[in-house]
Amino acid sequence: MVSAASNQTFRREWIDVKGNYGLVKLEYLDTFRKTLEAQQKEAAKDYSRFAERMRGGGTSVELTEEQRKYLAEHFDPQNMSKTEYQEFIDKLCEFGILDEADKEYVGYGVKGCALDMIPVGRVRTGGSVRQVRENPMSYTDSFSSSGGNVAGWARYLSGIMSWSEQTNSWQRKPEAILFGKVKDVLEAVSR
């Protein structure tokens, strides 16, 4: 079982497991908060680097005919299990289309785990985000919302626009840019 309680950053003895969830023991609450804050600060730095890389270009996808054939033979864009999706993303990393670090932002989750887990460092609290998106299929950032239709899910996630206070305009989120690459590969595979 993979859980935050079994993560080496958060020690098992800090958590009191109650059924399907865990509560931080009061005597470890300050330590837990400090550890969480440190992880969130590091995750914010990682996200800034990721966002800069996505906005810096290099989002075009070029598959060789051999790579396209391999993906078409091994993956069905409209019907993938979580394991198949992870294998698909592994191949995109192997082909140089995605970086290993991108896995965190494309719903990859924990290898061999059917659960959709959010890295603790990416948990956001407070603030508000304005977004525009039409969502007739009720997709979320979670792979499980795709129902196996990774092509539709990636298309939806690649189109999410967020309001930028800095530029006073709507812009694609870095994750949307990355999902655009996944969408482009899936469309090439479907031809």
N, C-alpha and C positions, 0 to 999 in steps of 0.2 A: 504494500500500500504506500502510495506517495502522499505525503501531507506536509503542511507547514510545520507540524509538530515533529516530523522526522527529519526536517531540514537541519543541517548542522548549524546554521546561523541562529535558529530558534531552537533551543534545547528542549527536549521532551519533558524534562522536569518542570519547565515553566508553564506547561499547558495541562489543564484538567479537561480530558476528553469526555464529552457528554453526548452519546449517540453519534450523530453525524457532524457534530461541530465541537470546537474546543474553546475553552475560556482561559484567559491568562490568569494565573494565580496572583493574588494581590501582592504577595511578597516579591514577585518578579515583574510587576507592572512597569516600574521605572526602567528597569533594564530592557524590557521588551520594547518600550516606547523609544528609548535611545537607539536600540538596534534597528528598529523600523525606520526611524528618522535618517539614520546613516545610510540605510539601503535606499531610501527614497531620494536622498541627495545624490548618491552614486548613479541611480537610475535616471535622474534628471540630467546629469552630465552625459550619460550614454545616449539618452533620447536627443539631446541637443546635437551630439555628433551625428546621430542617425538622420535627424531632420536636415542638417546641413548637407550631408551626403546626398539625400534624396532631392533636395532643392538645387544641388550643384550640378545636376544633369546625370547623364549615364543611365537613363531609364529605358532606353530602347532595348528591344529584345531581338536577338539574332540567333536563330537555331539553324544548325546544319540540317540537311535533309535526313541524315542518319539519326540525329537526335530527335527530330520531329517524328520519324517513323517509330523509333523506340518508344517514345511517350504515347503515341497513338495506339501502339500494340499493347501497352501495359496499363494504361489508365483511361477510364471513361469519365470525361468531364462532368457528365450529368449523374454519375452514380459512383461515388467513392466512399469507402469507410474511412474512419479516422486514421487507421493504420495505413491504408492506401494513400491517403492525403499526405501523411508524414513521409512516406516513401517517395511520393511525387516531389515534395519540397526538397528532400534529400538529393534527388536527381537534379533539380534546378540548381542546387548549390554545387553539385559535382560538375555540372555543365558551365558553371561560372555566371549564371544568370542572376542568382541571389548569393549573398554572403551568408555564412553560418550565423552571424549576428542578426540577420534579418528574420530568422525563424521566430524570434520573440514577438514580431509584429504581424505575422501572417497566420495566427491561430494554430501554430504547430503544437504547442503544449508540451507535455512530458512524454517522451518516446515510450511506447508500450502502455500508456495510461489512457483509458477511454474518457476520462474526465476532462473537462475544459477548465484549466487552472490559469489564474492570472498571477504572474510573478509579483511577489510582495512589493518589490520596488516600483511597480507600475500602478499600484493602488493609489487613486487620487481622492483627496478629501477637500471639501469646500470649493468655492468658486463656481462659475457657471460657464458653459460653453454653448454658443449658438451654432446650430447646424441646420442645414437644409438637406432633406433627402426624402424621396418618395419610396415607400417600402411596402409594396403590396404583398410580398412574400413573408413579411415579419422577420427578415434577417437581422441578426445582431452581429457583434464582433466574434461571437462564439461559433466554432465550427459546427457544433450540434444544430444550430439554426439552419444550416444549409440543407439538411435532410439528404445529404450526399450529392446535391447538385452544386458542385464546386464552381462550375462555370457561372451560374446565376448569382451565387454568393459573392464571388470575386468581382463580377460586373457591378453589383450593388455597392460593395465596399470601395471599389475604385472610384466611385462617383461622389463620395461624401465631400461636401464643401463645408468649411468652417469660416466663421467671421474672424478676420484678423484685425485686432485693434491697432496694430502697428501700421498697416497699410490702408486701413479703413475700407477693406474690400473682402469679397469672398474668395477663398483659396482652397485648393485641395490639401488635405492633411498629408503629412509624410507617409502615413500608413496607406492612404488612398493611392498615392503615387506608387508605392510598393505593390499593392494589390493590382494596380494597373499592369504591372509586369506579369503577374500571375495570370491575369485575364488575357493578356496578349498571347501568352504561351498556350493557354487553353483554347483560344480561338484558332491558333495555328495547328494545334493537334486535331481540332474538329474538322478541318478542311479535307 
